[in-house]
Amino acid sequence: MRTALMRITLTTVLATAAALGTGTLTASAATGTVVTDSGQGVAIRSGNATSFGSVGTQPNGPVEIDCQIYGEPVTGKYGRSLVWDHIPGKGFITDSYVNTGSSGLIAPLCTSNPRADAAIAWYAARSGSTAYQGYCEMAAENSYGKTAIWASAKADWNDAVARGVAHRGDLNPPKGALVFWDLAAPYGHVGVAKGDGTFWATSVSGAIGTRALPYFNSYLGWAWPNF
């Protein structure tokens, strides 16, 4: 938990956020303070991961946040965080360099998730492929530009359970969340939610495919990717 500053009064969302197509679920925004050891500020990116291009720098000091989204974990001034803050009219910055008075969300969830869109597009481009049969966790990680993070889907799920962020049995995962099943013991199975009650995964009729949840037996639930 961050301790330096308390939550600042919410303000009206800037209209520029809507113009960028990011938007929020409610008409409110929050404020934090960017703090870096270098004093040079933090990179603003076009999406919620370091793989997205830099579109500028947010200097140290107060910053308005109109919405937040989970994305690539980054370790910064305030520890490791999966949260990314959207700066109205600019882009995304990692919350690991923003003092908000909280380690969780202080603003509404963003209605867009560029990193999730890229992961879903990765699966769609490989629809019908059998190349990842038996390697569901690798497919999920590769869709997010990562590899060799967890030994199995069950290990990935167990990490979410241990961190207290597993949404057990929830059949309405948000776009980009990982969805898990207790199949092929002890390995489990994992896919990526599309945000509309369906998912992409391997082993759908023997290949990468998309179906409505839960589809497979022994559905466990969902969690945001911890990679």
Secondary structure, 3 states (H helix, E strand, C coil): CCCCCCCCCCECCCHHHHHCCCCECCCCEEEEEECCCCCCCEEEECCCCCCCCEEEEECCEEEEECEEEEEEEEEECCEEEEEEEEECCCEEEEHHHEECCCCCCCCCEECCCHHHHHHHHHHHHCCCCCCCCCCHHHHHHHHCCCCCCCCCHHHHHHHHHHCCCCEECCCCCCCCCEEEECCCCCCCEEEEECCCCEEEEEEECCEEEEEECCCCCCEEEEECCCC
